[in-house]
Every structure is written in C-alpha cells, then in structure tokens.
Amino acid sequence: IRNICKELSVRDLSSGDATITLAFTEKTKLPPARVIELASRANKKYSITPDHRLRVRMNEITWPRIHDELTYLRSLINV
C-alpha cells in the first residue's frame, strides 16, 4: 500500500467507517480528468471533497480492499 501511494503521490490516506480519503501532492501522475470522471459516475462511489481530496466509499474497510482500490487508481495513470 505504501509503494502504491508513493507511485500515486498520495500524501495522506485516511479512513472512516465506510470511506477512505486520499490527498494527493501536486506531482501526482493521476490525471485530474480521470478523477473528475470517477466523481461524476452515477454510483457515487467516488467524490471530491471541498479541500480537493478523493473520497472513496467502500463496503468494507480492510487492507486488502484498500490495496485493490489503490491498484485500480494506479491503473488509471496509463489510460
């Protein structure tokens, strides 16, 4: 998880009861257009907070699930 966060330039990862929140540095390779596209989906899994963090709704907050989500986000870098 730490390595993927480093690749994505995540400066902070925090979790709540049903969400994880990612704060990126300005050097992130994740295209802003892709993040906006995620947040615009009808399922509302992703949202952008007022302080520009990516919030991801998850049914279960476990390290394997967080790893899967980060792996998915990493896959968007080369899309």
Biopython code that builds the backbone (N, CA, C, O; Angstrom):
import numpy as np
from Bio.PDB.StructureBuilder import StructureBuilder

atoms = [
    (1, "ILE", "N", (0.839, -1.187, 0.000)),
    (1, "ILE", "CA", (0.000, 0.000, 0.000)),
    (1, "ILE", "C", (0.877, 1.241, 0.000)),
    (1, "ILE", "O", (0.598, 2.203, -0.715)),
    (2, "ARG", "N", (1.927, 1.221, 0.793)),
    (2, "ARG", "CA", (2.828, 2.370, 0.860)),
    (2, "ARG", "C", (3.468, 2.639, -0.508)),
    (2, "ARG", "O", (3.584, 3.791, -0.927)),
    (3, "ASN", "N", (3.876, 1.579, -1.192)),
    (3, "ASN", "CA", (4.512, 1.754, -2.506)),
    (3, "ASN", "C", (3.537, 2.317, -3.541)),
    (3, "ASN", "O", (3.908, 3.171, -4.346)),
    (4, "ILE", "N", (2.300, 1.844, -3.518)),
    (4, "ILE", "CA", (1.313, 2.357, -4.471)),
    (4, "ILE", "C", (1.009, 3.818, -4.159)),
    (4, "ILE", "O", (0.883, 4.634, -5.072)),
    (5, "CYS", "N", (0.892, 4.150, -2.877)),
    (5, "CYS", "CA", (0.661, 5.547, -2.501)),
    (5, "CYS", "C", (1.810, 6.422, -2.995)),
    (5, "CYS", "O", (1.593, 7.544, -3.454)),
    (6, "LYS", "N", (3.018, 5.907, -2.899)),
    (6, "LYS", "CA", (4.180, 6.662, -3.377)),
    (6, "LYS", "C", (4.087, 6.872, -4.895)),
    (6, "LYS", "O", (4.352, 7.967, -5.390)),
    (7, "GLU", "N", (3.710, 5.822, -5.626)),
    (7, "GLU", "CA", (3.564, 5.936, -7.081)),
    (7, "GLU", "C", (2.490, 6.950, -7.462)),
    (7, "GLU", "O", (2.641, 7.684, -8.439)),
    (8, "LEU", "N", (1.414, 6.987, -6.692)),
    (8, "LEU", "CA", (0.309, 7.908, -6.968)),
    (8, "LEU", "C", (0.543, 9.303, -6.400)),
    (8, "LEU", "O", (-0.247, 10.214, -6.647)),
    (9, "SER", "N", (1.618, 9.474, -5.644)),
    (9, "SER", "CA", (1.914, 10.735, -4.951)),
    (9, "SER", "C", (0.802, 11.105, -3.976)),
    (9, "SER", "O", (0.338, 12.245, -3.935)),
    (10, "VAL", "N", (0.391, 10.113, -3.194)),
    (10, "VAL", "CA", (-0.589, 10.334, -2.132)),
    (10, "VAL", "C", (0.178, 10.812, -0.902)),
    (10, "VAL", "O", (1.099, 10.138, -0.440)),
    (11, "ARG", "N", (-0.198, 11.961, -0.379)),
    (11, "ARG", "CA", (0.488, 12.482, 0.805)),
    (11, "ARG", "C", (-0.231, 12.105, 2.083)),
    (11, "ARG", "O", (0.345, 12.173, 3.169)),
    (12, "ASP", "N", (-1.507, 11.703, 1.957)),
    (12, "ASP", "CA", (-2.267, 11.309, 3.138)),
    (12, "ASP", "C", (-3.368, 10.346, 2.735)),
    (12, "ASP", "O", (-4.098, 10.592, 1.775)),
    (13, "LEU", "N", (-3.486, 9.250, 3.470)),
    (13, "LEU", "CA", (-4.566, 8.300, 3.295)),
    (13, "LEU", "C", (-5.222, 8.158, 4.657)),
    (13, "LEU", "O", (-4.558, 7.820, 5.637)),
    (14, "SER", "N", (-6.513, 8.412, 4.724)),
    (14, "SER", "CA", (-7.228, 8.256, 5.988)),
    (14, "SER", "C", (-8.499, 7.470, 5.733)),
    (14, "SER", "O", (-8.996, 7.412, 4.608)),
    (15, "SER", "N", (-9.017, 6.867, 6.791)),
    (15, "SER", "CA", (-10.237, 6.077, 6.619)),
    (15, "SER", "C", (-11.249, 6.426, 7.686)),
    (15, "SER", "O", (-10.917, 6.860, 8.789)),
    (16, "GLY", "N", (-12.490, 6.218, 7.312)),
    (16, "GLY", "CA", (-13.609, 6.405, 8.229)),
    (16, "GLY", "C", (-14.381, 5.103, 8.307)),
    (16, "GLY", "O", (-13.834, 4.041, 8.007)),
    (17, "ASP", "N", (-15.628, 5.167, 8.700)),
    (17, "ASP", "CA", (-16.437, 3.954, 8.820)),
    (17, "ASP", "C", (-16.684, 3.268, 7.477)),
    (17, "ASP", "O", (-16.652, 2.041, 7.390)),
    (18, "ALA", "N", (-16.926, 4.046, 6.449)),
    (18, "ALA", "CA", (-17.263, 3.458, 5.149)),
    (18, "ALA", "C", (-16.542, 4.140, 3.994)),
    (18, "ALA", "O", (-16.923, 3.960, 2.837)),
    (19, "THR", "N", (-15.505, 4.919, 4.290)),
    (19, "THR", "CA", (-14.780, 5.621, 3.226)),
    (19, "THR", "C", (-13.284, 5.644, 3.513)),
    (19, "THR", "O", (-12.843, 5.541, 4.657)),
    (20, "ILE", "N", (-12.528, 5.781, 2.440)),
    (20, "ILE", "CA", (-11.134, 6.176, 2.562)),
    (20, "ILE", "C", (-11.003, 7.508, 1.835)),
    (20, "ILE", "O", (-11.737, 7.782, 0.886)),
    (21, "THR", "N", (-10.083, 8.316, 2.278)),
    (21, "THR", "CA", (-9.871, 9.627, 1.673)),
    (21, "THR", "C", (-8.402, 9.758, 1.325)),
    (21, "THR", "O", (-7.525, 9.463, 2.137)),
    (22, "LEU", "N", (-8.146, 10.207, 0.100)),
    (22, "LEU", "CA", (-6.779, 10.343, -0.401)),
    (22, "LEU", "C", (-6.489, 11.805, -0.703)),
    (22, "LEU", "O", (-7.262, 12.484, -1.380)),
    (23, "ALA", "N", (-5.371, 12.270, -0.193)),
    (23, "ALA", "CA", (-4.893, 13.613, -0.524)),
    (23, "ALA", "C", (-3.635, 13.430, -1.372)),
    (23, "ALA", "O", (-2.690, 12.755, -0.963)),
    (24, "PHE", "N", (-3.637, 14.032, -2.540)),
    (24, "PHE", "CA", (-2.531, 13.901, -3.473)),
    (24, "PHE", "C", (-1.626, 15.127, -3.408)),
    (24, "PHE", "O", (-2.058, 16.225, -3.058)),
    (25, "THR", "N", (-0.360, 14.911, -3.755)),
    (25, "THR", "CA", (0.531, 16.051, -3.923)),
    (25, "THR", "C", (0.304, 16.619, -5.315)),
    (25, "THR", "O", (-0.379, 16.006, -6.137)),
    (26, "GLU", "N", (0.867, 17.771, -5.577)),
    (26, "GLU", "CA", (0.729, 18.375, -6.906)),
    (26, "GLU", "C", (1.491, 17.590, -7.970)),
    (26, "GLU", "O", (1.324, 17.853, -9.161)),
    (27, "LYS", "N", (2.323, 16.630, -7.562)),
    (27, "LYS", "CA", (3.114, 15.837, -8.506)),
    (27, "LYS", "C", (2.446, 14.521, -8.900)),
    (27, "LYS", "O", (3.068, 13.694, -9.567)),
    (28, "THR", "N", (1.203, 14.315, -8.504)),
    (28, "THR", "CA", (0.544, 13.056, -8.821)),
    (28, "THR", "C", (0.465, 12.832, -10.322)),
    (28, "THR", "O", (0.289, 13.767, -11.103)),
    (29, "LYS", "N", (0.598, 11.579, -10.700)),
    (29, "LYS", "CA", (0.501, 11.218, -12.111)),
    (29, "LYS", "C", (-0.926, 10.842, -12.496)),
    (29, "LYS", "O", (-1.215, 10.585, -13.665)),
    (30, "LEU", "N", (-1.806, 10.812, -11.514)),
    (30, "LEU", "CA", (-3.206, 10.509, -11.787)),
    (30, "LEU", "C", (-3.845, 11.713, -12.464)),
    (30, "LEU", "O", (-3.923, 12.786, -11.866)),
    (31, "PRO", "N", (-4.304, 11.552, -13.701)),
    (31, "PRO", "CA", (-4.849, 12.688, -14.442)),
    (31, "PRO", "C", (-6.094, 13.283, -13.774)),
    (31, "PRO", "O", (-7.023, 12.545, -13.447)),
    (32, "PRO", "N", (-6.128, 14.581, -13.570)),
    (32, "PRO", "CA", (-7.300, 15.220, -12.960)),
    (32, "PRO", "C", (-8.598, 14.905, -13.700)),
    (32, "PRO", "O", (-9.650, 14.768, -13.076)),
    (33, "ALA", "N", (-8.529, 14.793, -15.008)),
    (33, "ALA", "CA", (-9.736, 14.485, -15.789)),
    (33, "ALA", "C", (-10.302, 13.120, -15.407)),
    (33, "ALA", "O", (-11.519, 12.941, -15.375)),
    (34, "ARG", "N", (-9.431, 12.166, -15.118)),
    (34, "ARG", "CA", (-9.884, 10.834, -14.704)),
    (34, "ARG", "C", (-10.545, 10.895, -13.330)),
    (34, "ARG", "O", (-11.550, 10.225, -13.093)),
    (35, "VAL", "N", (-9.990, 11.689, -12.434)),
    (35, "VAL", "CA", (-10.566, 11.829, -11.094)),
    (35, "VAL", "C", (-11.953, 12.464, -11.191)),
    (35, "VAL", "O", (-12.889, 12.024, -10.523)),
    (36, "ILE", "N", (-12.079, 13.475, -12.004)),
    (36, "ILE", "CA", (-13.381, 14.128, -12.199)),
    (36, "ILE", "C", (-14.374, 13.152, -12.815)),
    (36, "ILE", "O", (-15.546, 13.128, -12.440)),
    (37, "GLU", "N", (-13.900, 12.349, -13.761)),
    (37, "GLU", "CA", (-14.762, 11.344, -14.379)),
    (37, "GLU", "C", (-15.258, 10.339, -13.333)),
    (37, "GLU", "O", (-16.432, 9.971, -13.330)),
    (38, "LEU", "N", (-14.363, 9.899, -12.450)),
    (38, "LEU", "CA", (-14.762, 8.979, -11.385)),
    (38, "LEU", "C", (-15.833, 9.608, -10.497)),
    (38, "LEU", "O", (-16.830, 8.967, -10.164)),
    (39, "ALA", "N", (-15.623, 10.852, -10.123)),
    (39, "ALA", "CA", (-16.550, 11.546, -9.228)),
    (39, "ALA", "C", (-17.893, 11.826, -9.902)),
    (39, "ALA", "O", (-18.889, 12.067, -9.220)),
    (40, "SER", "N", (-17.928, 11.796, -11.227)),
    (40, "SER", "CA", (-19.157, 12.087, -11.965)),
    (40, "SER", "C", (-20.021, 10.856, -12.212)),
    (40, "SER", "O", (-21.134, 10.978, -12.722)),
    (41, "ARG", "N", (-19.535, 9.697, -11.865)),
    (41, "ARG", "CA", (-20.288, 8.470, -12.105)),
    (41, "ARG", "C", (-21.562, 8.437, -11.268)),
    (41, "ARG", "O", (-21.623, 8.991, -10.171)),
    (42, "ALA", "N", (-22.562, 7.781, -11.809)),
    (42, "ALA", "CA", (-23.872, 7.717, -11.155)),
    (42, "ALA", "C", (-23.853, 6.937, -9.842)),
    (42, "ALA", "O", (-24.678, 7.192, -8.965)),
    (43, "ASN", "N", (-22.926, 5.992, -9.694)),
    (43, "ASN", "CA", (-22.941, 5.162, -8.485)),
    (43, "ASN", "C", (-22.440, 5.897, -7.238)),
    (43, "ASN", "O", (-22.585, 5.388, -6.127)),
    (44, "LYS", "N", (-21.859, 7.076, -7.406)),
    (44, "LYS", "CA", (-21.414, 7.925, -6.291)),
    (44, "LYS", "C", (-20.395, 7.244, -5.383)),
    (44, "LYS", "O", (-20.291, 7.583, -4.204)),
    (45, "LYS", "N", (-19.641, 6.282, -5.925)),
    (45, "LYS", "CA", (-18.584, 5.639, -5.139)),
    (45, "LYS", "C", (-17.471, 6.631, -4.835)),
    (45, "LYS", "O", (-16.878, 6.604, -3.756)),
    (46, "TYR", "N", (-17.196, 7.503, -5.789)),
    (46, "TYR", "CA", (-16.113, 8.484, -5.660)),
    (46, "TYR", "C", (-16.694, 9.886, -5.542)),
    (46, "TYR", "O", (-17.703, 10.212, -6.167)),
    (47, "SER", "N", (-16.043, 10.696, -4.739)),
    (47, "SER", "CA", (-16.422, 12.108, -4.670)),
    (47, "SER", "C", (-15.171, 12.922, -4.357)),
    (47, "SER", "O", (-14.165, 12.397, -3.881)),
    (48, "ILE", "N", (-15.263, 14.200, -4.634)),
    (48, "ILE", "CA", (-14.157, 15.111, -4.356)),
    (48, "ILE", "C", (-14.605, 16.036, -3.236)),
    (48, "ILE", "O", (-15.666, 16.656, -3.314)),
    (49, "THR", "N", (-13.794, 16.121, -2.202)),
    (49, "THR", "CA", (-14.139, 16.962, -1.058)),
    (49, "THR", "C", (-13.816, 18.420, -1.374)),
    (49, "THR", "O", (-13.076, 18.692, -2.320)),
    (50, "PRO", "N", (-14.353, 19.358, -0.605)),
    (50, "PRO", "CA", (-14.052, 20.776, -0.842)),
    (50, "PRO", "C", (-12.551, 21.109, -0.767)),
    (50, "PRO", "O", (-12.098, 22.074, -1.383)),
    (51, "ASP", "N", (-11.786, 20.310, -0.011)),
    (51, "ASP", "CA", (-10.338, 20.560, 0.063)),
    (51, "ASP", "C", (-9.558, 19.678, -0.929)),
    (51, "ASP", "O", (-8.371, 19.414, -0.736)),
    (52, "HIS", "N", (-10.245, 19.227, -1.997)),
    (52, "HIS", "CA", (-9.648, 18.544, -3.150)),
    (52, "HIS", "C", (-9.069, 17.173, -2.823)),
    (52, "HIS", "O", (-8.059, 16.772, -3.403)),
    (53, "ARG", "N", (-9.685, 16.469, -1.921)),
    (53, "ARG", "CA", (-9.302, 15.091, -1.641)),
    (53, "ARG", "C", (-10.271, 14.169, -2.368)),
    (53, "ARG", "O", (-11.423, 14.524, -2.619)),
    (54, "LEU", "N", (-9.782, 12.983, -2.701)),
    (54, "LEU", "CA", (-10.640, 11.987, -3.332)),
    (54, "LEU", "C", (-11.193, 11.076, -2.242)),
    (54, "LEU", "O", (-10.436, 10.430, -1.517)),
    (55, "ARG", "N", (-12.514, 11.029, -2.133)),
    (55, "ARG", "CA", (-13.175, 10.170, -1.150)),
    (55, "ARG", "C", (-13.740, 8.964, -1.893)),
    (55, "ARG", "O", (-14.401, 9.100, -2.922)),
    (56, "VAL", "N", (-13.463, 7.779, -1.346)),
    (56, "VAL", "CA", (-13.908, 6.538, -1.963)),
    (56, "VAL", "C", (-14.803, 5.801, -0.967)),
    (56, "VAL", "O", (-14.361, 5.417, 0.117)),
    (57, "ARG", "N", (-16.053, 5.612, -1.346)),
    (57, "ARG", "CA", (-16.965, 4.835, -0.495)),
    (57, "ARG", "C", (-16.662, 3.360, -0.676)),
    (57, "ARG", "O", (-16.504, 2.884, -1.801)),
    (58, "MET", "N", (-16.582, 2.635, 0.434)),
    (58, "MET", "CA", (-16.286, 1.210, 0.380)),
    (58, "MET", "C", (-17.211, 0.475, 1.343)),
    (58, "MET", "O", (-17.554, 0.992, 2.406)),
    (59, "ASN", "N", (-17.610, -0.735, 0.961)),
    (59, "ASN", "CA", (-18.471, -1.538, 1.826)),
    (59, "ASN", "C", (-17.708, -2.067, 3.028)),
    (59, "ASN", "O", (-18.275, -2.250, 4.106)),
    (60, "GLU", "N", (-16.424, -2.311, 2.836)),
    (60, "GLU", "CA", (-15.616, -2.912, 3.884)),
    (60, "GLU", "C", (-14.236, -2.258, 3.867)),
    (60, "GLU", "O", (-13.561, -2.256, 2.838)),
    (61, "ILE", "N", (-13.824, -1.713, 4.985)),
    (61, "ILE", "CA", (-12.512, -1.079, 5.081)),
    (61, "ILE", "C", (-11.533, -2.108, 5.653)),
    (61, "ILE", "O", (-11.438, -2.296, 6.866)),
    (62, "THR", "N", (-10.816, -2.761, 4.754)),
    (62, "THR", "CA", (-9.763, -3.702, 5.145)),
    (62, "THR", "C", (-8.544, -3.398, 4.293)),
    (62, "THR", "O", (-8.662, -2.801, 3.224)),
    (63, "TRP", "N", (-7.381, -3.805, 4.761)),
    (63, "TRP", "CA", (-6.160, -3.539, 3.984)),
    (63, "TRP", "C", (-6.222, -4.159, 2.589)),
    (63, "TRP", "O", (-5.821, -3.500, 1.630)),
    (64, "PRO", "N", (-6.710, -5.404, 2.427)),
    (64, "PRO", "CA", (-6.800, -5.940, 1.057)),
    (64, "PRO", "C", (-7.716, -5.117, 0.155)),
    (64, "PRO", "O", (-7.408, -4.920, -1.020)),
    (65, "ARG", "N", (-8.832, -4.636, 0.686)),
    (65, "ARG", "CA", (-9.754, -3.814, -0.117)),
    (65, "ARG", "C", (-9.120, -2.467, -0.472)),
    (65, "ARG", "O", (-9.267, -1.982, -1.593)),
    (66, "ILE", "N", (-8.420, -1.871, 0.486)),
    (66, "ILE", "CA", (-7.729, -0.612, 0.213)),
    (66, "ILE", "C", (-6.659, -0.833, -0.856)),
    (66, "ILE", "O", (-6.500, -0.014, -1.761)),
    (67, "HIS", "N", (-5.935, -1.930, -0.748)),
    (67, "HIS", "CA", (-4.919, -2.259, -1.753)),
    (67, "HIS", "C", (-5.552, -2.393, -3.131)),
    (67, "HIS", "O", (-5.022, -1.869, -4.111)),
    (68, "ASP", "N", (-6.678, -3.088, -3.214)),
    (68, "ASP", "CA", (-7.367, -3.252, -4.501)),
    (68, "ASP", "C", (-7.785, -1.906, -5.082)),
    (68, "ASP", "O", (-7.642, -1.673, -6.282)),
    (69, "GLU", "N", (-8.295, -1.033, -4.241)),
    (69, "GLU", "CA", (-8.728, 0.287, -4.717)),
    (69, "GLU", "C", (-7.548, 1.101, -5.212)),
    (69, "GLU", "O", (-7.634, 1.742, -6.260)),
    (70, "LEU", "N", (-6.452, 1.085, -4.474)),
    (70, "LEU", "CA", (-5.254, 1.823, -4.894)),
    (70, "LEU", "C", (-4.677, 1.244, -6.174)),
    (70, "LEU", "O", (-4.190, 1.985, -7.027)),
    (71, "THR", "N", (-4.727, -0.067, -6.314)),
    (71, "THR", "CA", (-4.253, -0.710, -7.542)),
    (71, "THR", "C", (-5.096, -0.261, -8.731)),
    (71, "THR", "O", (-4.569, -0.005, -9.813)),
    (72, "TYR", "N", (-6.403, -0.169, -8.524)),
    (72, "TYR", "CA", (-7.284, 0.324, -9.582)),
    (72, "TYR", "C", (-6.928, 1.763, -9.962)),
    (72, "TYR", "O", (-6.831, 2.089, -11.145)),
    (73, "LEU", "N", (-6.738, 2.609, -8.974)),
    (73, "LEU", "CA", (-6.385, 4.005, -9.255)),
    (73, "LEU", "C", (-5.047, 4.091, -9.977)),
    (73, "LEU", "O", (-4.878, 4.910, -10.880)),
    (74, "ARG", "N", (-4.113, 3.263, -9.587)),
    (74, "ARG", "CA", (-2.806, 3.239, -10.275)),
    (74, "ARG", "C", (-2.980, 2.841, -11.732)),
    (74, "ARG", "O", (-2.270, 3.355, -12.596)),
    (75, "SER", "N", (-3.913, 1.932, -12.024)),
    (75, "SER", "CA", (-4.131, 1.505, -13.400)),
    (75, "SER", "C", (-4.633, 2.647, -14.283)),
    (75, "SER", "O", (-4.499, 2.587, -15.506)),
    (76, "LEU", "N", (-5.209, 3.687, -13.676)),
    (76, "LEU", "CA", (-5.731, 4.832, -14.434)),
    (76, "LEU", "C", (-4.627, 5.784, -14.898)),
    (76, "LEU", "O", (-4.872, 6.658, -15.729)),
    (77, "ILE", "N", (-3.438, 5.622, -14.374)),
    (77, "ILE", "CA", (-2.339, 6.504, -14.763)),
    (77, "ILE", "C", (-2.006, 6.346, -16.239)),
    (77, "ILE", "O", (-1.718, 7.332, -16.918)),
    (78, "ASN", "N", (-2.043, 5.136, -16.735)),
    (78, "ASN", "CA", (-1.630, 4.875, -18.115)),
    (78, "ASN", "C", (-2.799, 4.785, -19.078)),
    (78, "ASN", "O", (-2.616, 4.401, -20.234)),
    (79, "VAL", "N", (-3.994, 5.129, -18.629)),
    (79, "VAL", "CA", (-5.173, 5.032, -19.510)),
    (79, "VAL", "C", (-5.273, 6.275, -20.361)),
    (79, "VAL", "O", (-6.193, 6.397, -21.170)),
]
sb = StructureBuilder()
sb.init_structure("model")
sb.init_model(0)
sb.init_chain("A")
sb.init_seg("    ")
for serial, (resi, resn, name, xyz) in enumerate(atoms, 1):
    if name == "N":
        sb.init_residue(resn, " ", resi, " ")
    sb.init_atom(name, np.array(xyz, "f"), 0.0, 1.0, " ", f" {name:<3s}", serial, name[0])
structure = sb.get_structure()
